Amino acid sequence: MPRELRARTSRPNYASLAAVADEENAETSPPKPSLDEDEDSGSDFAPDKLSTNGAPEDLQGDAEDLPGVAEVERQELEETPKRGKKRSTDAGSRPITRLPSRTGNSGQSHKPSPKIQSVQASTSKMSAPRIAKMYALPNPSVHHRHRAIPVFLRKERVERLDAPPKLFNPPDVVPTNSMTSDQSLTDRISKAWGYNVGPGPVWNIMEDRSYFKEALEATEHPEYESCRRPRVHQSVIVKPGWTTLNEHRAARYLPTDTVLTDDGQLRPPAPVHCYLGPYDRQTRVEMAMFDSHATSEYVPGDKSFVFNAGAPAWGADWCPTYSDDRPYRGYKHYLAIAPFPSRSHSPMIGAKVQRPAPACVQIWGLQSKHVDVSQANHSCAGELKCEMVLCLDSGPAFEIKWCPLPSHDQWNGVNMGEHRRKLGLLAGTFEDGSLSVYVVPDPEDVRNQSGDPTSPTFVHLPEPLLRVELEETSCWSLDWANSETIAVGCTNGYVAVYDIGHAIRTDQGPNILPTHYISIHQSADPTVLATGGYDGLECLTDIREPHGNIINRTRDVINSTTYSVFAGGPIMIDHDNTVKAYSVSPSTLGRGHVYMEPDGPVWSVSASDYHPQLAVGSADGSCLTTNTLKSTRRGGSVPFFVHKIFQLDYSRNTGEFRMLDHFLPQETQEKSTNVKAKQGKNDESEASISTGVWPPEVGVQRVTWNTGNGLSGAPLLASTTGSGLCRVDWLLGRWIRDKVPYVNVPNMRKEVDDVMDEDTGED
């Protein structure tokens, strides 16, 4: 006989019971707010839920709070109906339509959209509305974004520039109140930074926002940089055994060509041919390895330098110098560059090479052409040349980082005895799988006085001061927390933290163990399971450590990350090449803001301790900068600019490069959250002309701001490319309409009593 099914019994409807309970308590309890499940569209701006009248102070209109710019706001608002949509273009980029300005005093009140009203009307009749979010941040208006909140609050006074900085000249600094000494100053200076529309920082309000545990406390003048960034590791000396090599013996450590000679020897890399100068009248320049050119030779007034490292460089960092020692070297800046052995070198993640593996790190010096330390003012004309080449046996470097505090010996001419002076401690992750810390000798002490002054000195360092190796993985990336703690990112997804200060003092380098060893990310090894469930989640589980954490869901590779003290959190890469910052402040924890969307995958991002400008290197050959403290108002008088510093092009037919610069700034277009508006919009000007396929030679693989050389060196930005061509740019910003917010900087920082009513808008 056929199988009989069990009789179905009726079950109570708990939703209906909840509805009855709600009706009984409707008169005594306040109504529950109905939430729209689609209210969070993922936009950088908060949904339009509340009126601006109830907005927090830091999210209200910026222009009305800045007397020096309020008049500019009013002028642009009057011009808005006349100008309509304005287009701005740059060389090699698509035209962009600027959104019309909107203000809160236009007489129009924000009303919820009909869609939201209908959804609220329907959900109000439901007995148990489903809540889609566990928490909600304050969302005052669709035209505002959350302002970055500082995490570290400095109460002591700091330094600021009293005159525009000049290369190789002593800075004119005065003491001032810190940005975070009180809340009103934080609001003022944060809003003022939003009115910077230039490619670099405005010199007026730069300040050192870093903090190190080594800082000298309880001093009479805590604002001095020598107290905030003291000299460290003075007991460390250059490790014995180093030797100087001639050019012939050093050839095996230098970048080489991909083609061998007839007798099987490696030949030097072929010169790079690149067109420099203005777009319509560029000059073809041939650059061999170690050659450099100032762009002022082709564009009068430029303050940039282009040089050839010989091969693709994945490592670049500025060497910090002690503030009291800078005058003895004419305010010279040292830059470390780590090139690959050849242009065809392609490392495999996690694959270790056997030592000795010849490679090098180049030390470049940026100085005045005619240095005279006895003069107060040095020549503004500079030159960049390779002064020293470190010949190493650890293989090419994936990333290098100087100790963030000055670790060099004194430059005042004091005789250091039998030991050579050191330039600093340089840490790096190398292809042998190690984290190695080298003591770099001072180029002034190893230079051969009888040799060619235009040729670099080749120094062989057989062993590092400290070498860390892990048997099951390779070291891939690193960062210093202070002068004694280093975090290392490994190729198996683990992060290791080492106390190298204790290891150096106790001479326990070979036996050093990490203080922390944490599994965080998916490894490059086949030990990870990818699973999907009916709940819509995609999970990754490592069978060696069944633990995972999800911070963000993205479909792109994270090649670089940086922490910004001005943005108040880490800056990473999201899907579709988006550069995004995530707040770590408790009030806005996890909230993200999009800063730019380059046309290609992002190789590197860099933030500074002195200013909020963000630098980005992209695979399409572009080096970009933008302001992380943009105005919180969308559609205001201050546009959201992205500045293209330069773009490198390559011709596969001729094998020549072209470097373009002096682009017009691009205005970031905020995407609409209205789906119907997106579907109905058909503007050909919005279509991207980027091909999506770029030669590996043009990729900007590393960008780094000059952090650790004072306020006068903060505008320097270094970048490296896959062709071996590298660049140093001197970038400064400017105020919109050249108007300083709050009339002047002393008034902005409350150095003097406010003699002006902030609401009057007087100049």
Secondary structure as UniProt FT lines:
FT   HELIX           14..24
FT   TURN            25..28
FT   TURN            37..38
FT   HELIX           52..54
FT   HELIX           57..59
FT   HELIX           63..65
FT   HELIX           67..83
FT   STRAND          87..88
FT   TURN            91..92
FT   STRAND          96..97
FT   TURN            104..105
FT   HELIX           114..124
FT   TURN            142..143
FT   STRAND          158..161
FT   TURN            167..168
FT   STRAND          173..176
FT   TURN            179..180
FT   HELIX           183..193
FT   TURN            194..195
FT   HELIX           203..205
FT   TURN            213..214
FT   TURN            222..223
FT   HELIX           225..228
FT   TURN            234..235
FT   TURN            240..241
FT   STRAND          243..245
FT   TURN            247..248
FT   HELIX           249..253
FT   TURN            262..263
FT   STRAND          272..276
FT   TURN            279..280
FT   STRAND          283..287
FT   TURN            289..290
FT   STRAND          292..294
FT   HELIX           295..297
FT   TURN            300..301
FT   STRAND          304..308
FT   STRAND          313..318
FT   HELIX           323..329
FT   STRAND          333..339
FT   TURN            343..344
FT   TURN            349..350
FT   STRAND          359..368
FT   TURN            373..374
FT   STRAND          382..392
FT   STRAND          397..402
FT   TURN            417..418
FT   STRAND          422..430
FT   TURN            431..432
FT   STRAND          435..441
FT   HELIX           443..446
FT   TURN            449..450
FT   TURN            453..454
FT   STRAND          457..460
FT   STRAND          466..468
FT   TURN            471..472
FT   STRAND          475..480
FT   STRAND          485..490
FT   TURN            491..492
FT   STRAND          494..499
FT   HELIX           500..506
FT   HELIX           509..511
FT   STRAND          516..519
FT   STRAND          528..532
FT   TURN            534..535
FT   STRAND          538..542
FT   TURN            543..544
FT   STRAND          562..564
FT   TURN            565..568
FT   STRAND          569..574
FT   TURN            575..577
FT   STRAND          578..582
FT   HELIX           586..588
FT   TURN            589..590
FT   STRAND          592..596
FT   STRAND          602..606
FT   STRAND          613..618
FT   TURN            619..620
FT   STRAND          622..627
FT   TURN            628..629
FT   TURN            634..635
FT   STRAND          641..650
FT   TURN            652..654
FT   STRAND          657..661
FT   STRAND          666..667
FT   HELIX           675..680
FT   HELIX           684..686
FT   HELIX           696..698
FT   STRAND          700..705
FT   HELIX           711..713
FT   TURN            714..715
FT   STRAND          716..721
FT   TURN            722..723
FT   STRAND          725..730
FT   HELIX           736..738
FT   TURN            741..742
FT   HELIX           745..748
FT   TURN            749..750
FT   TURN            758..760
//
